[in-house]
Amino acid sequence: MKKNLLCLFSALLVLVSCSSDVTREDEIIDDIPTPVGQILLTKMIEKNAKGITRTIINTYAGNKIVSQVYNNTKEGIYYTYTGDLITKMEFKLADGTVEQINTYKYDGNKKLIEFFRTQPGQEDWDTKDIFVYNADGTVSVYDEDGFKNSTITFLNGEVSEVVSENSPNFKYTYDTKNNPFKNVLGMDKIAFIDGEGNGVLHNIISETSSFGDETTTTTSKITYNADGYPVKSFDNFEDAGTTTEYFY
């Protein structure tokens, strides 16, 4: 299945640990109930073509995601909200050092207007995207110097196409079932960063990437539960073939 915020899976491979402060936050999280009737993804088990397995555990405060940790450790991504909007994601290393910080800014209508990524100590690699909402429903993405990077087209609330200036273009098709993260508060607001789309309500089942004369289409095969959420998927979007199991 297409990478999902998980923001993001290629960056996750470098994560390692989190501080004891997060442990105390985890203890508080248990006191906040999940909203009635909302299904939340609690665990994923990924196995790639090389046979390497990774378990991802999601922790929530109500329907706000707090962390995604790996292989029964505190390695993972940690989220910060302002109100009902995700405003920061921190990627931490084993010694507590923050490897990467993603920050998100919104306008008064809760639309994402700026995405900023920094790697402390490697500021030369910092990136900023500025989002402009057009009258025709598309979103134009500019860098901090005002150069237009891409234009994003939406269909039924999902990213249908991304046309980029100097990067691959993408087209997507979706199923009619439920995305595992559809009930995570604020996740839909950041589902089109980094020049690619991620499912918001539904799941991407095909992605066509084109750059110059080269065009590649990759697909995902998904098995669903009685509620219409994925329980197993096989895709070749990121690796030579990854199988993922989903638990709620």
N, C-alpha and C positions, 0 to 999 in steps of 0.2 A: 504494500500500500504506500501511496505517496508520502514522503516525509511530512511531518506535521509539527509545528512549532517547534514543535519540537523542531522549531527554530533551528531546520536546525540540527539534524542528527549528525552531520559531518563534523560540526564544531564540538559536539558532545564527547567525541572520542578522546579529547584531551583533558577532560575534567577529572578531578580526583577527590577533593574533600571539602568539608565545611567546618566552621568553628563550633564551639560548645554553645554559643548563643543561639544557634539554630536548634540545638537539642531542646533548649528551654522553650523556644517557640513551638516546637513540635508537641510539647506537653500541653500547651494551651490550645492548640488546634483541635484536640479531641473534644473540647467543650462546645464547639460550633457545629450544629447538625447540618447535614446535607439537606437542601430544600426538598420538600416532599415531591415525589414523582420525577426527580431529576436523576438520571443515570450518569455516573461518573466513572471514567476509566481509572482503575486502581493499579493495574500491573500490565506490562507487556514483556514477552519473552521473544527476543529476536535471535535468529540463527542465520548466518550468512552462508554463501556458497562454500566457504572454507571450513565450515563446521564450527565457527566461533560463535558462542552463545552469550548473550547479554540480557540481564533482567533489569527492567526499569520499573521503579516503584514511584507512583504519584501520591503526594500528600496534599490534602485540601483543608481550607478553613471555610466551611460551608461549600459553596461552589466556586471559591477562589482557589486557584492552584498555588501552592506554597513552595513545593519542591518536586524535582524529579531526580531520584538517586539511583545508583547503579550497583548491581551485583552485591546487594546486602551491605553496602558501605554508605558513607555520607557523600561520596562523589556525586556530583550532579549540578543541576541548575536551580537557582533560588530566585523566587519572584517577589517583587514588591508592587503593591497596588496603591493608588490614590483614588479613594472612592471605589468605583467599580471598574476602573481602568488599570491595565497593566502598565506601569511606568518604568520598571527596571527589571532586568534579568542579569544575575551575576553568575559567572562561571568561575568556580574556585578550585584551587590546587590542594594537594594533600597537606601542605604546610600552612594552609589558611590564606595563602596569597590569592588575590583575585586575578585570574588569568584574563578575563574579558568582561566588559560591562556593556550591555545594550540598554539604552534609554529611549523612551517614547514620549512624545509631546502631542497634545490634542488641542483642537479648537473648542469653542463653546458648545458645539453640537456633538462633541465626543468623537470627532473624526481625527484620525491620525494625520498630523501635519509635519512631523519630523521624527526621523529615526537616526540615532547616533550610536556608533560602535567604537569603543576604545579598548586598547590593550595596554594597561599601565606599564610604563617603561618603554613602550614601542609606539609612541604617539604618532610617529611618521606614517603609521598604517591606519590611523583613524579615518573613519568614513562617516559621512552625513548625507542622508537623503531627505529632500523636502518634497512634500506631496501637495499638488494643486488639483482641486476638484473642478472639472470642466462642466459646462452646461449640458453637454451631450451624455453625461454620466460616466465618462472615462476619467482616469486619474493620470496626470502627468507627473513624472518623477524627475527632479533636478538635483544636481550635486550642489555643494556649498558655494561653488563659483558661478552658479546659474546655468551650467550646461545641462541640457535635457538628456537624461539617460534612457528613459523608456516611457511608453504609454500603456496603461492597463485598461482593458475592457472587461466589463462584468456582464453576466447573464444570470438572472434569477438569484442574485446575491452572491454568486461565485465568480472567481476570476476565470474568464473564458479564453483570454488571449493577452500576451505580453509582447509588445513590439519594442525592441531595444535598438539603440544606436550602434553600439559596439560590442554587443553580447548576443548570445543566441536568442531567438524568438521562440515563444512557447504557445501552444494551443492545448486546451484541456477538455476532456469529457468526464462526466460524473455519473454515478449511479443515482438511484432515488432513495437510498437507505440513509441511515444515520451515521454521521461522522462521530468517532469516539470522543472528540473534544467539543461537540456542539453545545454542551451544557456548562462548559468552563467559562466563567464570566470573563469577558474582555478578550478572549482569544480570537474572536472574529474580527476585532479591530486591527489586528497586526498580521493578518493572514496573507498579505501581498508584499512583504518586504523582500529585499535581496533580488529583485527582478524575476521572481517566480511566484506561482500561485500555490496555495494550500487549501484543502477542503475546509469549508466553514460548517455548513449544514450536512453536506453529502461527501462522498469519497471519490477522489480522482481514480478513474479506471483506465484512462489512457492519457499520455502526454506526448505531443509531437514537438520535437525540438529542431529548429532549422538555423543554420548559420552558413552563409555563402551558398555553395552548391550542395551542402550536406544536410540531409533530413533524416531524423531518427524518431521512430515511434516506439514507446515502451508502454507496457500494460501491467495491470494488477488484477489478480484473480482473488475474489473475496468470498468467504463463507460467513453467513450471518446467523445470529440467534433469533429467537421468536420475537424479540422487540425490534429487530431490524438493525442491530449494531454488529459490526464485524467481530467475529471470534477467531478468525484465522485469515491470513492473507499471504499471497506470494507475489512479489514484484521484482522487477529488474530496473527500477528507477535509479537507484544509487549504486548498487553493487551488481555483481554478475547474477544475483538472485538471492533475495532475502525472504525467509519465512517468518511471520510474526503471529504470535498468539496474543489475544486480548482478554483481559479479565476485568469485571465490573463489580 
